[in-house]
Amino acid sequence: MRMSAMSAERSLSPKDIVSCGLCIGCGACGGMLNAGNALRFDQYGQYKPRRDAPGYGRRTDRFARTCPFSPFAMNEDEIAQDRFPDARQMDEHIGAFEAAFVGYVAEGEFRGLGSSGGMVSWVAAELLRCGMVDGVAHVGGVDGAGHPYFDYRISRAVADVRAGAKSRYYPVELSGVLDEIRTVPGRYAIVGIPCFIKAINLARAEEPVLAERIVHTLGLFCGHMKSARFVESLAWQMAAGTDEVEKVDYRVKDPRRPANWYTAEIGLIDGRTRRKDWWHLSDGDWGAGFFQNSACNFCDDVVAETADIAFGDAWVEPYSSDGRGTNVVVIRSLILNELIQEAARKDRLNLTEVDADLVRRTQAAGFRQRREGLAYRLTWARAGVSPRKRVRPSTAIPFRRKLTYRCRAAISWWSHRIFYIARTLERPRLYVQWARFALYVYHALAYSRGSMGALADRLASLFPSRRDTAL
């Protein structure tokens, strides 16, 4: 994989990225920090490099080339051009790809055990079953109460991969599994969100051993990464102590209800469980951005454009009403395309080929946030490292949309801090009541709900939808 001239001429340190809010906590820099347990949770429940690590403040060209949010690393288009130069199709939103499908796993219990159509676990398990990989790096639950509730591990048996099914809206980091891949020869697949897969590809470009051993990447469509404090918020809102929580299911599946009616469940150390629908949570609107990592404000990849195959939820009708779950799948690897299509021909998978437009529509809100919203956020004043994105800075959106993006960013920033204060003072109501009010304001701006929404409508009418020119 080639490196751009720009990336070879500049240097950065983990401290530079952390201090300007661009660290996602992926752990790809773990080997450069020269410290055991190189990443730890910060006060807000997000993984960050240890500040006392010898490599934390050391500026190097290599770090600047391999951090996924570094402005001097290759972007998603450049990585995809190297990895998928002959892709049959190209789309400005979903990148290069061979084919796209909606559907689900028809065999076994994959669909029933997964949050969606079961396709992620099926592909990972099939790679193992067919001997195409020796191990799969993926996220699974950690036994026992307390942090962390989930982590990355390498599974070498199909049963272990299947046990790791379901969505995990929780911070994890890659340093441990990357060290194991470096140490233990074999062929590996890695499952991850877009910025993690980008980090893997950048690391492969630097380390021949990773390039040789990581043979498949499985991407997950992503809205944003939440902090570990979201689990504690669930506990507070279900009248449980944070130290009582042993396990978490963010999306309990119920075939009788639409797939997008999320229900969260926590399992307590005494064996009891508690559930609550997301819409009854004070911070249950995903789009409002509660507990969002600040780096997510500067990501422009929704569908894991650098992954060999990527998966999401089919959030359009009629699929979103099917409580059994339906995936949308974007395939970029010729090998995986043949694997998928052969299984579909044998009725092991129930898939329908779709075009790029349907894929875009399934993730419409995510693309607004990371195209229109990102363009606007790039015009805001900021200190430190400036992100280099594929989206041009622009203020060419209506005034009301600007207020919505400002509100979302404020909720993202303040939720960490208000929760930290409430946690320190042991006053859960302080956070929960603040979050309820913040969500009320956000819904007024975004959806014109309530009396404040009516007021926002009247005020917006005073400001014509003037669109400024792009910067």
C-alpha positions as CSV (number, residue, x, y, z in Angstrom):
1,M,0.0,0.0,0.0
2,R,1.5,3.4,-1.0
3,M,1.9,6.3,1.4
4,S,1.2,9.9,0.3
5,A,4.1,12.3,0.2
6,M,2.3,14.6,2.7
7,S,2.0,11.9,5.3
8,A,5.7,11.1,5.2
9,E,6.7,14.8,5.9
10,R,4.7,15.5,9.0
11,S,4.8,14.2,12.6
12,L,2.3,14.0,15.4
13,S,2.0,12.5,18.9
14,P,-0.9,10.8,20.7
15,K,-1.0,13.8,23.0
16,D,-1.6,16.1,20.0
17,I,-4.6,14.0,18.9
18,V,-6.0,13.6,22.4
19,S,-5.7,17.3,23.3
20,C,-7.7,18.4,20.3
21,G,-10.5,15.9,20.7
22,L,-9.7,13.7,17.8
23,C,-8.8,10.5,19.6
24,I,-11.4,7.7,19.2
25,G,-9.5,5.4,21.5
26,C,-9.0,2.6,18.9
27,G,-5.7,1.4,20.4
28,A,-3.9,1.2,17.1
29,C,-1.1,3.3,18.6
30,G,-0.7,1.0,21.6
31,G,2.6,-0.4,20.4
32,M,4.1,3.1,20.0
33,L,3.3,4.1,23.6
34,N,5.9,1.7,25.1
35,A,3.8,0.9,28.1
36,G,1.7,-2.1,29.4
37,N,-2.0,-1.5,29.3
38,A,-1.3,1.4,27.0
39,L,-4.9,2.6,27.0
40,R,-7.2,3.3,29.9
41,F,-10.6,4.7,30.6
42,D,-10.5,8.5,31.2
43,Q,-12.8,10.3,33.6
44,Y,-15.6,10.2,31.1
45,G,-15.4,6.4,30.4
46,Q,-13.6,6.6,27.1
47,Y,-10.4,4.8,26.1
48,K,-7.4,7.2,25.8
49,P,-3.6,6.6,25.7
50,R,-2.0,6.6,29.1
51,R,-0.5,10.1,29.7
52,D,2.4,8.6,31.7
53,A,3.3,6.3,28.8
54,P,6.8,7.1,27.4
55,G,5.5,7.5,23.8
56,Y,2.5,9.7,24.7
57,G,4.1,13.0,23.9
58,R,6.6,11.7,21.3
59,R,6.0,13.1,17.8
60,T,6.7,10.6,15.0
61,D,6.0,10.4,11.3
62,R,4.7,6.8,11.9
63,F,2.0,7.9,14.3
64,A,0.9,10.7,12.0
65,R,0.6,8.1,9.2
66,T,-1.4,5.5,11.3
67,C,-3.8,7.4,13.5
68,P,-7.2,7.2,11.7
69,F,-8.0,10.8,12.6
70,S,-4.6,12.2,11.7
71,P,-4.8,14.8,8.9
72,F,-1.6,13.3,7.5
73,A,-2.8,9.7,7.2
74,M,-4.3,8.3,4.0
75,N,-8.1,9.0,3.8
76,E,-10.7,6.4,3.0
77,D,-10.7,7.1,-0.7
78,E,-6.9,6.6,-0.9
79,I,-7.1,3.4,1.1
80,A,-10.0,2.0,-1.0
81,Q,-8.2,2.8,-4.2
82,D,-5.3,0.6,-3.1
83,R,-7.4,-2.2,-1.8
84,F,-10.3,-2.2,-4.3
85,P,-8.8,-0.7,-7.5
86,D,-11.0,-2.8,-9.8
87,A,-14.3,-2.5,-8.0
88,R,-17.3,-2.8,-10.3
89,Q,-19.2,0.1,-8.7
90,M,-18.4,3.5,-7.1
91,D,-20.6,5.8,-5.1
92,E,-19.7,9.0,-3.4
93,H,-21.4,7.9,-0.2
94,I,-20.6,4.2,0.1
95,G,-17.4,4.1,-1.8
96,A,-16.1,1.3,-4.1
97,F,-18.0,-2.0,-4.0
98,E,-18.8,-5.1,-5.9
99,A,-22.4,-5.6,-4.8
100,A,-24.9,-4.7,-2.2
101,F,-27.7,-6.7,-0.7
102,V,-30.5,-6.6,1.9
103,G,-31.5,-9.8,3.7
104,Y,-30.7,-12.2,6.5
105,V,-29.3,-15.5,7.4
106,A,-31.8,-18.3,6.6
107,E,-30.0,-21.2,8.3
108,G,-29.4,-21.9,12.0
109,E,-29.9,-19.4,14.8
110,F,-27.8,-16.6,13.5
111,R,-30.7,-14.2,12.8
112,G,-32.4,-14.9,16.1
113,L,-29.3,-14.4,18.1
114,G,-28.1,-11.3,16.3
115,S,-29.3,-7.7,16.7
116,S,-30.2,-7.5,13.0
117,G,-30.2,-10.2,10.3
118,G,-27.3,-12.3,11.7
119,M,-25.0,-11.6,8.7
120,V,-21.9,-10.4,10.7
121,S,-21.7,-13.5,12.8
122,W,-22.5,-15.7,9.9
123,V,-19.7,-14.4,7.7
124,A,-17.2,-14.5,10.6
125,A,-18.2,-18.1,11.4
126,E,-18.1,-19.1,7.8
127,L,-14.6,-17.8,7.4
128,L,-13.6,-20.1,10.3
129,R,-15.6,-23.0,9.1
130,C,-14.2,-22.9,5.6
131,G,-10.6,-22.6,6.9
132,M,-10.2,-19.2,5.4
133,V,-9.0,-17.7,8.7
134,D,-7.5,-19.2,11.9
135,G,-9.1,-16.6,14.2
136,V,-11.6,-13.8,14.2
137,A,-11.0,-10.6,16.3
138,H,-14.4,-9.3,17.5
139,V,-16.1,-7.8,20.5
140,G,-17.7,-10.0,23.2
141,G,-19.0,-9.7,26.8
142,V,-16.7,-9.8,29.8
143,D,-17.8,-12.0,32.7
144,G,-18.5,-10.3,36.1
145,A,-19.7,-7.0,37.2
146,G,-18.0,-3.7,36.5
147,H,-15.9,-2.2,33.8
148,P,-15.2,-3.2,31.1
149,Y,-18.4,-4.9,30.1
150,F,-17.1,-5.7,26.6
151,D,-13.7,-6.1,25.0
152,Y,-11.9,-7.4,21.9
153,R,-10.9,-11.0,21.8
154,I,-9.8,-13.5,19.2
155,S,-12.1,-16.5,18.7
156,R,-10.8,-19.6,17.0
157,A,-14.0,-21.7,17.2
158,V,-17.4,-21.0,15.5
159,A,-19.2,-21.4,18.8
160,D,-17.1,-18.6,20.3
161,V,-17.9,-16.3,17.4
162,R,-21.6,-17.0,17.7
163,A,-21.5,-16.2,21.4
164,G,-20.2,-12.7,20.5
165,A,-23.3,-11.8,18.4
166,K,-25.3,-8.6,18.9
167,S,-24.5,-4.9,18.8
168,R,-22.2,-3.4,21.5
169,Y,-22.6,0.4,22.0
170,Y,-19.6,0.5,24.3
171,P,-15.9,1.6,23.9
172,V,-13.4,-1.1,23.1
173,E,-9.8,-0.9,21.8
174,L,-7.6,-3.0,19.6
175,S,-4.1,-3.0,21.1
176,G,-4.4,-6.4,22.8
177,V,-5.6,-8.3,19.7
178,L,-3.1,-6.6,17.5
179,D,-0.3,-7.7,19.9
180,E,-1.7,-11.3,19.7
181,I,-1.8,-11.2,15.9
182,R,1.8,-9.9,15.8
183,T,2.9,-12.7,18.2
184,V,0.8,-15.7,17.0
185,P,1.2,-16.7,13.3
186,G,-2.0,-17.3,11.4
187,R,-4.6,-15.7,9.2
188,Y,-7.1,-13.4,10.9
189,A,-10.3,-11.5,10.2
190,I,-11.1,-8.4,12.2
191,V,-14.6,-7.0,12.9
192,G,-14.8,-3.3,13.6
193,I,-16.5,0.1,13.1
194,P,-15.3,2.3,10.2
195,C,-12.5,4.2,12.0
196,F,-11.2,1.0,13.5
197,I,-11.0,-0.7,10.1
198,K,-9.3,2.4,8.7
199,A,-6.8,2.1,11.6
200,I,-6.2,-1.5,10.8
201,N,-5.5,-0.7,7.1
202,L,-3.1,2.1,8.1
203,A,-1.3,-0.3,10.4
204,R,-1.1,-3.0,7.7
205,A,0.6,-0.4,5.5
206,E,3.3,0.1,8.1
207,E,3.8,-3.5,9.4
208,P,4.3,-6.3,7.0
209,V,3.4,-8.9,9.6
210,L,0.0,-7.4,10.0
211,A,-0.4,-7.1,6.3
212,E,0.3,-10.8,5.9
213,R,-1.8,-12.0,8.8
214,I,-4.9,-9.8,8.6
215,V,-6.6,-11.2,5.5
216,H,-10.2,-10.1,5.9
217,T,-11.8,-7.0,7.5
218,L,-15.5,-6.9,8.4
219,G,-16.9,-3.4,8.9
220,L,-19.9,-2.3,10.8
221,F,-22.0,0.8,9.8
222,C,-21.7,3.3,12.6
223,G,-23.6,6.4,13.9
224,H,-21.1,7.2,16.7
225,M,-19.2,5.6,19.6
226,K,-20.7,6.0,23.0
227,S,-18.8,6.1,26.3
228,A,-18.9,3.5,29.0
229,R,-21.1,5.9,31.1
230,F,-24.1,5.0,28.9
231,V,-24.3,1.6,30.7
232,E,-24.3,3.5,34.1
233,S,-27.0,5.8,32.8
234,L,-29.1,2.7,31.9
235,A,-28.6,1.4,35.4
236,W,-29.7,4.7,37.0
237,Q,-32.8,4.9,34.8
238,M,-33.7,1.3,35.7
239,A,-33.4,1.9,39.4
240,A,-30.2,-0.2,39.7
241,G,-26.8,0.5,41.2
242,T,-24.0,0.8,38.7
243,D,-22.0,-1.8,40.7
244,E,-24.9,-4.2,40.4
245,V,-24.8,-4.5,36.6
246,E,-23.2,-7.7,35.3
247,K,-24.2,-7.7,31.6
248,V,-25.9,-5.5,29.1
249,D,-28.1,-6.1,26.0
250,Y,-28.6,-2.9,24.1
251,R,-31.1,-4.3,21.7
252,V,-33.4,-7.1,23.0
253,K,-35.0,-8.6,19.9
254,D,-38.8,-9.0,19.8
255,P,-40.2,-10.3,16.5
256,R,-43.6,-8.9,17.4
257,R,-42.3,-5.3,17.3
258,P,-40.6,-3.2,14.6
259,A,-36.8,-3.7,14.5
260,N,-36.2,0.0,15.2
261,W,-38.1,-0.1,18.5
262,Y,-35.0,-0.6,20.7
263,T,-35.3,-2.1,24.2
264,A,-32.3,-2.2,26.5
265,E,-31.8,-4.9,29.2
266,I,-29.4,-5.0,32.1
267,G,-28.6,-8.2,34.0
268,L,-27.8,-7.8,37.7
269,I,-25.3,-9.8,39.8
270,D,-28.2,-11.3,41.7
271,G,-29.7,-12.8,38.5
272,R,-32.5,-10.4,38.0
273,T,-33.0,-8.4,34.8
274,R,-34.5,-5.1,34.0
275,R,-35.7,-3.6,30.7
276,K,-36.6,-0.3,29.3
277,D,-37.5,0.9,25.8
278,W,-35.0,3.4,24.5
279,W,-37.7,6.1,23.9
280,H,-38.4,6.1,27.6
281,L,-34.8,6.9,28.4
282,S,-33.8,10.5,28.9
283,D,-30.8,9.9,26.6
284,G,-32.4,7.3,24.4
285,D,-32.5,9.3,21.1
286,W,-29.4,8.1,19.2
287,G,-29.4,11.2,17.0
288,A,-29.1,13.6,19.9
289,G,-25.5,12.4,20.5
290,F,-25.5,11.7,24.3
291,F,-22.1,10.3,25.4
292,Q,-20.7,10.6,21.9
293,N,-16.9,10.5,21.5
294,S,-15.8,14.0,20.2
295,A,-13.8,12.4,17.4
296,C,-17.1,11.2,15.9
297,N,-17.9,14.8,15.0
298,F,-15.1,14.7,12.4
299,C,-15.7,11.3,10.8
300,D,-17.0,11.1,7.2
301,D,-17.3,7.3,6.9
302,V,-20.7,5.8,7.7
303,V,-20.4,2.4,6.0
304,A,-16.8,1.3,6.6
305,E,-15.6,2.2,3.1
306,T,-12.2,0.5,3.6
307,A,-13.6,-2.9,4.8
308,D,-13.7,-6.0,2.6
309,I,-17.4,-6.3,3.6
310,A,-19.6,-4.0,5.7
311,F,-22.9,-4.5,7.5
312,G,-25.7,-2.3,8.8
313,D,-29.4,-2.3,9.6
314,A,-31.9,-1.9,6.8
315,W,-33.6,1.2,8.2
316,V,-36.2,1.5,5.4
317,E,-39.6,0.0,4.9
318,P,-40.6,-2.8,4.7
319,Y,-37.4,-4.0,6.5
320,S,-37.5,-1.7,9.5
321,S,-40.9,-3.1,10.5
322,D,-39.7,-6.7,10.6
323,G,-38.7,-7.3,14.2
324,R,-36.7,-10.4,13.2
325,G,-34.0,-8.1,11.8
326,T,-32.7,-7.3,8.3
327,N,-29.1,-6.5,7.3
328,V,-27.9,-4.3,4.5
329,V,-24.6,-5.6,3.2
330,V,-21.9,-3.9,1.1
331,I,-19.3,-6.2,-0.4
332,R,-16.0,-5.0,-1.8
333,S,-13.9,-8.2,-1.8
334,L,-14.2,-10.5,-4.8
335,I,-13.5,-13.5,-2.5
336,L,-16.2,-12.6,0.0
337,N,-18.6,-11.7,-2.8
338,E,-18.3,-15.2,-4.2
339,L,-18.7,-16.7,-0.7
340,I,-21.9,-14.7,-0.1
341,Q,-23.4,-15.4,-3.5
342,E,-22.7,-19.1,-3.3
343,A,-24.4,-19.3,0.1
344,A,-27.4,-17.4,-1.3
345,R,-27.6,-19.8,-4.3
346,K,-27.9,-22.7,-1.7
347,D,-30.6,-20.8,0.2
348,R,-28.4,-20.5,3.3
349,L,-28.8,-16.8,3.0
350,N,-31.9,-14.9,1.9
351,L,-30.6,-11.9,0.0
352,T,-31.9,-9.4,-2.5
353,E,-29.4,-7.3,-4.5
354,V,-29.9,-3.6,-4.2
355,D,-28.4,-0.4,-5.6
356,A,-26.4,2.3,-3.9
357,D,-29.4,4.5,-3.5
358,L,-31.2,2.1,-1.3
359,V,-28.0,1.6,0.9
360,R,-27.9,5.4,1.2
361,R,-31.5,5.6,2.2
362,T,-31.1,3.0,5.0
363,Q,-28.5,5.3,6.6
364,A,-29.9,8.7,5.6
365,A,-29.6,10.3,9.1
366,G,-26.0,9.1,9.4
367,F,-25.1,10.6,6.0
368,R,-26.7,13.9,6.9
369,Q,-24.6,14.1,10.1
370,R,-21.4,13.2,8.3
371,R,-21.9,15.2,5.1
372,E,-24.0,18.3,5.7
373,G,-23.4,18.3,9.5
374,L,-19.6,17.7,9.1
375,A,-19.3,20.4,6.5
376,Y,-20.8,22.9,8.9
377,R,-18.8,21.7,11.9
378,L,-15.6,22.2,9.9
379,T,-16.3,25.9,9.8
380,W,-16.2,26.2,13.6
381,A,-13.1,27.6,15.3
382,R,-11.0,25.0,17.0
383,A,-7.5,24.8,18.5
384,G,-4.8,22.2,17.8
385,V,-4.7,19.7,15.0
386,S,-7.2,20.5,12.2
387,P,-8.9,17.4,10.6
388,R,-8.5,16.8,6.9
389,K,-11.7,15.4,5.6
390,R,-13.2,14.6,2.2
391,V,-16.0,17.1,2.9
392,R,-15.6,20.8,2.1
393,P,-16.3,23.2,5.0
394,S,-19.6,25.0,4.3
395,T,-22.2,27.1,6.0
396,A,-24.7,26.6,3.2
397,I,-27.5,25.1,5.2
398,P,-30.7,26.8,6.7
399,F,-30.5,28.5,10.0
400,R,-32.7,25.9,11.7
401,R,-30.3,23.1,10.7
402,K,-27.4,25.1,12.1
403,L,-29.2,25.3,15.4
404,T,-29.8,21.6,15.4
405,Y,-26.2,20.7,14.7
406,R,-25.1,23.2,17.4
407,C,-27.6,21.6,19.9
408,R,-26.4,18.1,19.0
409,A,-22.7,19.1,19.6
410,A,-23.6,20.7,22.9
411,I,-25.4,17.6,24.1
412,S,-22.5,15.5,23.1
413,W,-20.0,17.7,25.0
414,W,-22.0,18.4,28.1
415,S,-23.4,14.9,28.6
416,H,-19.9,13.7,29.6
417,R,-19.4,16.5,32.0
418,I,-22.8,16.6,33.6
419,F,-22.7,12.8,34.1
420,Y,-19.2,13.1,35.6
421,I,-20.5,15.7,38.1
422,A,-23.6,13.6,39.0
423,R,-21.5,10.5,39.4
424,T,-19.0,12.3,41.6
425,L,-21.8,13.8,43.8
426,E,-23.7,10.5,43.7
427,R,-26.8,12.4,42.5
428,P,-28.2,10.5,39.4
429,R,-31.2,12.8,39.2
430,L,-28.9,15.7,38.3
431,Y,-27.9,14.0,35.1
432,V,-31.2,12.4,34.3
433,Q,-33.2,15.7,34.6
434,W,-30.6,17.6,32.6
435,A,-30.7,14.9,29.9
436,R,-34.5,15.1,29.8
437,F,-34.4,18.8,29.3
438,A,-31.6,18.6,26.7
439,L,-33.6,16.0,24.7
440,Y,-36.7,18.3,24.9
441,V,-34.7,21.1,23.3
442,Y,-33.2,18.9,20.7
443,H,-36.6,17.5,19.7
444,A,-38.0,21.0,19.5
445,L,-35.3,22.0,17.1
446,A,-35.1,18.8,15.0
447,Y,-38.7,17.7,15.0
448,S,-40.7,20.8,16.0
449,R,-42.1,19.0,19.0
450,G,-43.9,20.7,22.0
451,S,-44.4,24.3,22.7
452,M,-40.7,25.0,22.3
453,G,-40.9,23.4,18.8
454,A,-43.7,25.7,17.9
455,L,-41.6,28.7,19.1
456,A,-38.7,27.5,17.1
457,D,-40.9,27.2,14.0
458,R,-41.9,30.9,14.5
459,L,-38.4,32.1,15.0
460,A,-37.1,30.1,12.0
461,S,-39.7,31.8,9.8
462,L,-38.0,35.1,10.7
463,F,-34.8,33.8,9.1
464,P,-35.2,33.0,5.5
465,S,-33.5,29.7,4.4
466,R,-30.5,31.7,3.1
467,R,-27.7,29.4,2.1
468,D,-24.2,30.8,2.4
469,T,-21.5,29.8,0.0
470,A,-19.1,27.0,0.7
471,L,-15.8,28.0,2.2
